[in-house]
Each structure stands twice: as structure tokens, then as C-alpha cells.
Amino acid sequence: MTLRRERKIIFPKMKTSGNMKGQVVLITGSSSGIGRETAYRFAEAGTKLVLTYNKGKGRGEQTERQCRKMGAEETLLLHLDVTDHRSIDYVLKQTLKKYGGLDFLINNAAVGFFMPFADQTFRDIEKQVRTNLEGLMKITLMFLPYIRKGIVNIASAAGKTAYEEMSVYCGTKFGVRGFTQALAMENPSLKIYCVNPDMTATRLTGYEGRPASEVAKVIFRTVSGAIRVSGGGDVDVWKVLNSGK
């Protein structure tokens, strides 16, 4: 096996590009947290949004209404459980029925249980692996033939550095990064990257950390091309924001 050097990120001195209008973007887990704030950024750019929720239908509807107010050209709100094959198939069929395909898929849905590994149950392990890694892979597999421009997988700083009491979560996020790198090699015509947030103020962290809106801006800049990175590479949120560019 040949080890590959870490891919370099170029932070150009430019603002978010205005070329996203009318493009179709699907964001998993977009009813709250990073996913919701990301939906708002794309809505401001006039995109056509496919929004998904799992348990929070009311939050999903609220996100959809706000996206329309903020300028989304069109919206489609769908229930999605990435651990359920029928649910993934339903979202695929409804998306293709309305739009015929996607420009970008943003895999954001994730869960985490932060405790010593010895205290985790089989259910805790299964939920994290099936949502964060297996579900991400399966929805990518289903949509891949219909994606025109690119895929952004939301991994984590915990996918680059291990942390105590996050063993399973770290394992899934390290896996997301490896999957992203290999997928990019197989699909060089698509823009395929990882965006890695550090601690972000969402339900997952008890609302500690940086505002989710800051992470969303980095995701949008990555998709829109304002941040350039080689295929399969990492965009580390803290590095982008600390660079001041």
C-alpha cells in the first residue's frame, strides 16, 4: 500500500461565488444544527434545495419555510432515515421525480454517544456506525449515478485526531475520510471532499463550541468553489476560519 501525502488546501482571497443559483443541492440532516445553517446559506444563493429530517418534522418544516423566505428557488422536504433502505429509496425517487438529479450531495446526518467505550452498548455502536458511516455510504451509492457536480461529506476534527470517550464516533469519522478519499479516486470528474468541523454548538455537543453558522459558511464556500481543494481532500473548518480568508 502506498501512503499518500495529505492534500493541500488553497485559501484564495475571494468571497463566496454567485454561481450556485438554480443548482440542486440535497442536504441530509438539515432540520437542525450544521445542516439547517447550511441550508440557509444555500437558500440565500437561490439554489433548489432537497431538505431532509428524521425525527424532527416540525423543525424540518420550519427550516423549509425559512429557506423559502431567504431566497431558495425551490424546496423539497422529505423524511429520511439513512439507516433504512426503504427510506433512502423513497428520497431518491422523490428527488428524481422533481429534479431528475442533483448537482451536489451534502452528507451531514450524524449521531454520537460520548462515553468510555466500555460503557457503550451494542445499540450505541450500531447507531453511530449505521448513521455516520454505513448510511452515508448507502445514500451516496444510490445517488451517485445522478450527481452532476460533487459530493461533500461532513466528517470531523474527530476524524483526524482521536479523543477519549469518543472512540466509536472517531472510528466512524476516520472512516468517512477514508471513504471520501477512495471515492474521489474512482470518480475524478466529480468534486468530492470532506469538510471537518471542530467543536460546534449543536445538540450533539450540548450547544458548546463555535456557532453552526460559521461551519455552514465554510461548507458553502467549499461547494461554491471559493475554497479549492484537491479531490478527496480535507477542508478543516478551524484552519479556514483562523486564516481570516
Secondary structure, 3 states (H helix, E strand, C coil): CCCCCCCCEECCCCCCCCCCCCCEEEECCCCCHHHHHHHHHHHHCCCEEEEEECCCHHHHHHHHHHHHHHCCCEEEEEECCCCCHHHHHHHHHHHHHHHCCEEEEEECCCCCCCCCHHHCCHHHHHHHHHHHHHHHHHHHHHHHHHEEEEEEEECCHHHCCCCCCCHHHHHHHHHHHHHHHHHHHHCCCCEEEEEECCCECCHHHCCCCECHHHHHHHHHHHHHCCCEECCCCEEEHHHHHHHCC
